[in-house]
């Protein structure tokens, strides 16, 4: 089976946001998949996706603090027409990535106990974000 659809995520403030439930809720057909893959593509250049701790919000705050320190707005960027947060957001997106591919087993992604899908919003006001979800699997 092949399935593909877009998921529009509501606007979020800058930060790391757990979106696992939203993503999985958008593809109820996963319940019929015995084995397969779920591929996620974030269609934006100033946000990213990653897989990390799903329990403690401290991890999300610490990730945000670290990435802001590693890629500061105060650097001598030349691409500044869209605001001081834009070029750093592009760099963060490239470093972290815009895709995830997760194995599927028995109707669910195979994730570790504490793993969840993060939307990493790197702009102060990035707006709504679109994901393309592609499922390939067999029942």
N, C-alpha and C positions, 0 to 999 in steps of 0.2 A: 504494500500500500504506500502511496505517496500522498501527502497532504501539505498544502502551503496556505498560510494566511497571515495577514498583517494584524498587529496588536498595537493600538495607540495607547500609550501610557500618559496619564495626566501630568501636567507640569509639576515639577518638584523644585525645591530650593537647592542650592549648591550642597552637595554632600553625597554620601553613599547610602543607597536606599534598597532595602530588601524587597524584591519583586517576585519571588518564587511563586507565591500563590496566584498572583495575577497572570503570570506566564502559563502555569499549568492549567488554570481555569479557562484559558483561551483555547485549549486543545483537549476537550473532553474525550475525543477519539483515542487518546493515549490508553484509555482503559482497555481497549481491544488489542493492544500491541503486546505480543509475547516477547519479541526481541527487535531492537531497531536503534535508530538514532534520532535525536532532536537537535536541530541546528538553529541557532539564534543569530540573526544579523541585526545590529542596531544601525539604522540608516542616518547616522549623524556623525559629524566630525568634531564635536565638542563635548561628547559624553562617551562613556565606555561601559563595558560589561566585565564582570569578574565573578568568580566563585569563591566564597569565603564563609567565615563564621556566621551562623544564622541565629545565635542565641543572645549574645551580649551586644547591646548597642554601643558599648565602649569601643569595640573593635571597629565599627563603622566610623566613629568619631576619630579614632587614632589613625585610621587609613586616610581620612580627609586631611588631618593635620600633617601627616607625613608627606602626602603628595603635594600639598600646597607649599611645604618647605622645600621639597625637591625641585619643584617647577614654580618659581616665584613670579608674581606679576611684576615685580620691580626690575626684572631683567631688561636689557636693552633690546626689546622686540621692535621689529620694523612694521609688522602687520598689526596696526593699532586702531584702524578706522572703526571697528565694531566694539571698542572698549578694551580696557586694561585686562579683563578676564578672558578675552577671546583667544589670543595666540597661546597663552598657557594652557587653555582648554584643549586646543588642537594637539599640543605636545602630549598632554596627559592621555588623551584619547589614543594616540599612536602608541604610547608606551604600554597602556593597559589592554588595548584591543577592543574591537567592535563586534567580535563573534565569540560564541561558545558552542561547542558540540558535546552533547551529553549522551551516554549510552542509555537505552531503554530496556527494562526487563520487567515483565509481568505488569504492564500498564503504568509504570512509574519510571522517572529518571533514576539511574543508579547514582545516588549521592551518599557521601559519608554522613554520619549521624548529625554533625554540626555544620554541614555545608548548605549554603543558600545562594541564590542568584542575586547579584547586586546590579542595580543601575547606578552608575557613577556619574552624577551630574556635575560637570566642571564649570558651568556658567552660573552667575548669580541668578539670572532669569533665563534659563535655557528653553523654556516652553515645553509643549507636549513632545514626546519622543515616540518614534515608530520602530517597532521590531517586526521583522519578517521571521516567522516560525516555519520551519520545514521539518516534516516528520517522514521518515522512511522506516518501514518495519513490516513485520509479518505477524499474523495472529496464530 
